Every structure is written in C-alpha cells, then in structure tokens.
C-alpha cells in the first residue's frame, strides 16, 4: 500500500464486523490511525489483532451509539489527544424489521431511528469541529439503495437512510467552502450479516464481500477528493446524479 493516509486519524463506527471492520483495516493499511467504535468488544479485539498484524495502529472504543453522552465524550477525547480528526465513517446501523409500516413495534421503530439517524447527528455534532481542524476532513455516511427505492415493507430502514442522506447533503452545503468533504455511500447488496437477515434465501457467494466494498470506498477518505454532498454508488463505481427539488 502507498499509505496515502499517513499521520491521519479516522473514526469508524460499527467497526466490529462487516463493511465497518474491513474499511477500518483498509484505512489502517493506508497509514491512518483508526479509532474503532462498536458495541462488541470481541469483534473490536479481533480487528485490533488484524490491524496490528498488518502493521497498522488502532484505538478501540467500546460504545453503544445510543449513548449520546458517550459520543460527546468521544469527541472530547479525540480533541485532547490529537486536536483534530481527518476521517469520520458513520457505518453503524440496524435493519430494524421488514414489515408493513403500520405493524412496526413502536419501541423498535424508535430504537432503529435512534441508531441509524440520531446517532449520526450526534456524531456530526461531536466531530464536525474536529473535522474542520483537518486540512482535508472527510465524512462518509453509509446509506442504501433502499433510501430511493422505498420498497414495500422496507419503510423503516428506507426512512432512516433517506434521513441520513438529507443530513449529509445539508452538512455538505454548510461546509462547501471548507476543505471538509461530506458524502454518502450506497454499498449495494453485500455479503454481510444484515443482508442475510433481510434476504435469508440469498446465496452470499453471489454478492461482493465487505472487503471488496471497503476497497471501493477508499477514495472517499483520501485528501485528493473534491466531491461533496454526493451519493457514491459502489456497484457503479461513481457518484450518482440525484435529482433535487427546485
């Protein structure tokens, strides 16, 4: 690897498995110090072992993103130790449930919204000041094709991802004159645990691996990126033109 992220600091949420796990490894292989955030301590420890074996460095943060005060403390701790942040990857999320909208349990609805949307806002609130201190701050928000297809029974998950994209676009517009670049990503169907929950009859061998998706996302974290406020489609390998109401 060319280590294009040497001396840069990156936060990755949902880093204990799937795309988050592999993207943390990819960032570390490029020289970034990765602050890996997840609820599952065992998964974080496995990630730490993998990154160290590949010559990288990481800081593990066992944190439930429903702990808003914990997210605030994360930002304060990063400021105290590094004084800035170069890459933020908001990857953690829940599927919720595939169900008619009117049948969704209220507690599950609220938990899914809190995990997929509110926690992203809290991350932005906590980490935006640190990203602004970087000469090339990069924010990557994980979205989904569900945000646009809004298929039957996918209403809860689709709504959360549409909300995340809207937050990202507004944030990008607020910061477009700064070095900070903010973009959303549609990874497409990927061989992850969440995908297996949603599509239990699907053969995972027919899908891209989390590693393949993570490698395709890498350009969004690099200092040379110029795009902001966009939606990067991994399958297409490009930013999509998404219509915006006048």
C-alpha positions in Angstrom: 0.0 0.0 0.0 1.1 3.6 -0.6 0.0 4.8 2.8 -1.9 7.8 1.5 -3.4 8.4 5.0 -0.2 8.5 7.0 -0.5 10.7 10.1 -4.2 11.0 9.7 -6.8 10.0 12.3 -10.0 8.2 11.3 -13.2 7.2 13.3 -15.2 4.2 12.1 -18.4 3.2 13.8 -19.8 -0.3 13.5 -16.2 -1.5 13.2 -16.6 -4.9 14.8 -17.8 -6.7 11.7 -18.9 -6.3 8.0 -18.1 -3.3 6.0 -17.0 -1.2 9.0 -14.5 -3.9 10.1 -13.0 -4.1 6.6 -13.0 -0.4 6.0 -11.1 0.1 9.3 -8.5 -2.3 8.1 -8.2 -0.6 4.7 -7.8 2.8 6.3 -5.2 1.5 8.7 -3.3 -0.2 5.8 -3.1 3.3 4.2 -1.4 4.7 7.3 -4.4 6.1 9.2 -4.7 5.6 13.0 -8.1 4.1 13.3 -10.4 4.8 16.2 -12.7 1.8 16.0 -16.1 2.2 17.6 -18.6 -0.7 18.2 -20.6 -2.4 21.0 -19.0 -5.8 20.5 -15.7 -5.9 22.4 -14.7 -9.3 21.0 -15.1 -8.0 17.4 -13.1 -4.9 18.2 -10.3 -7.1 19.7 -10.2 -9.2 16.6 -10.0 -6.0 14.5 -7.1 -4.8 16.7 -5.2 -8.0 16.2 -5.8 -7.9 12.4 -4.7 -4.3 12.1 -1.6 -4.8 14.2 -0.6 -7.9 12.2 -0.7 -5.7 9.1 1.5 -3.1 10.7 -1.3 -0.5 11.5 -2.5 1.1 14.7 -5.8 1.5 16.3 -7.7 2.7 19.4 -10.6 0.6 20.5 -13.8 2.4 21.8 -16.5 0.0 23.1 -19.5 2.3 22.8 -23.2 1.9 22.2 -24.2 4.7 19.9 -27.5 5.1 21.8 -25.2 6.6 24.5 -25.3 10.2 23.3 -23.1 11.4 26.2 -20.6 8.8 25.2 -20.5 10.2 21.7 -19.8 13.6 23.2 -17.0 12.2 25.3 -15.5 10.6 22.2 -15.2 14.0 20.5 -13.6 15.5 23.6 -11.2 12.6 23.9 -10.1 12.9 20.3 -9.6 16.6 20.7 -7.5 16.1 23.8 -5.2 13.5 22.2 -5.0 14.6 18.6 -6.6 18.0 18.3 -8.3 17.2 15.1 -10.0 14.4 13.0 -9.4 13.6 9.4 -11.9 10.9 8.5 -15.3 10.1 10.0 -17.1 7.0 8.8 -20.7 6.6 10.1 -21.2 3.0 9.3 -23.1 1.5 12.3 -26.8 0.7 11.7 -29.7 -1.6 12.2 -32.1 -3.2 9.7 -35.0 -2.9 12.1 -37.7 -5.0 10.7 -39.2 -5.7 7.3 -42.9 -5.1 7.9 -46.0 -3.2 6.9 -45.5 0.3 8.3 -48.5 0.2 10.5 -47.4 -3.1 12.1 -43.9 -1.9 13.3 -43.5 -2.1 17.0 -43.1 1.5 18.4 -40.1 0.6 20.5 -38.3 -1.0 17.6 -39.1 2.0 15.4 -37.7 4.4 17.9 -34.5 2.2 18.5 -33.9 1.9 14.8 -34.3 5.7 14.2 -32.1 6.4 17.2 -29.3 4.1 16.0 -29.5 4.9 12.3 -30.3 8.6 12.4 -30.0 10.3 15.8 -26.6 8.7 16.4 -25.3 10.1 13.1 -26.5 13.6 14.1 -24.8 13.2 17.4 -21.6 12.1 15.7 -21.7 15.1 13.4 -22.4 17.4 16.4 -19.4 16.0 18.3 -16.9 15.5 15.4 -17.6 18.3 13.0 -15.4 20.8 14.9 -12.6 18.3 14.8 -13.0 17.6 11.0 -12.9 21.4 10.4 -9.4 21.4 12.0 -8.1 19.0 9.4 -6.6 20.2 6.1 -8.7 17.5 4.4 -11.5 16.4 6.6 -13.6 13.6 5.1 -17.0 12.4 6.3 -18.6 9.2 4.9 -22.2 8.4 5.8 -23.4 4.9 5.0 -26.7 4.9 3.0 -28.6 2.3 1.0 -30.4 1.9 -2.2 -33.5 1.5 0.0 -33.5 5.2 0.6 -34.6 5.7 -3.0 -36.4 2.5 -3.9 -38.6 2.6 -0.8 -39.8 -0.9 -1.5 -42.9 -2.4 0.3 -42.1 -3.5 3.8 -38.7 -1.6 3.8 -40.3 1.6 5.1 -38.4 1.9 8.4 -34.9 1.2 7.1 -35.6 3.2 3.9 -36.7 6.2 6.0 -33.6 6.1 8.2 -31.2 6.0 5.2 -33.1 8.8 3.4 -32.8 10.9 6.5 -29.0 10.2 6.7 -28.6 11.3 3.1 -30.5 14.5 3.8 -28.3 15.3 6.8 -25.3 14.7 4.7 -26.4 17.0 1.9 -27.2 19.8 4.3 -23.9 19.4 6.1 -22.1 19.4 2.8 -23.9 22.6 1.8 -23.0 24.2 5.1 -19.3 23.4 4.7 -18.8 23.5 0.9 -16.3 26.4 1.2 -14.2 24.5 3.7 -11.7 21.7 3.0 -14.2 19.3 4.6 -15.9 16.9 2.1 -19.1 15.1 3.1 -20.6 12.2 1.0 -23.0 9.3 1.4 -22.4 5.8 0.1 -24.7 3.2 -1.3 -22.7 -0.1 -0.9 -25.2 -2.2 -2.7 -26.1 -5.7 -1.7 -23.1 -7.1 0.2 -22.4 -10.4 1.9 -23.0 -9.2 5.5 -25.0 -10.4 8.5 -27.5 -7.6 7.9 -28.1 -8.7 4.3 -28.5 -12.3 5.4 -31.2 -11.1 7.9 -33.0 -9.2 5.2 -32.7 -11.8 2.4 -32.3 -15.2 4.1 -32.7 -17.2 0.9 -30.0 -15.4 -1.0 -26.6 -17.1 -1.8 -23.9 -14.8 -0.2 -21.4 -16.2 -2.7 -23.2 -14.2 -5.4 -22.5 -10.9 -3.6 -19.5 -8.7 -3.2 -17.6 -9.2 0.0 -17.3 -6.5 2.7 -13.6 -6.2 1.8 -14.4 -5.5 -1.8 -16.8 -2.8 -0.9 -14.4 -1.3 1.6 -11.7 -1.0 -1.0 -14.1 0.6 -3.4 -14.9 3.2 -0.8 -11.3 4.2 0.0 -11.2 7.2 -2.5 -13.9 8.9 -0.4 -11.4 9.2 2.5 -8.4 10.4 0.6 -7.2 14.1 0.6 -7.5 14.4 -3.1 -11.3 14.0 -3.1 -13.1 17.1 -4.5 -16.8 15.9 -4.5 -19.0 16.9 -1.6 -22.7 16.4 -1.0 -22.8 13.4 -3.3 -24.0 9.8 -3.3 -21.3 7.3 -4.2 -22.6 4.0 -5.6 -20.1 1.2 -5.1 -21.6 -1.1 -7.8 -21.4 1.8 -10.3 -18.1 2.9 -9.1 -19.1 6.6 -9.4 -21.2 9.4 -7.9 -24.8 9.3 -9.0 -26.8 12.3 -10.1 -29.6 12.5 -7.6 -32.4 15.0 -8.6 -33.1 17.7 -6.1 -36.4 19.5 -5.9 -36.3 23.2 -7.1 
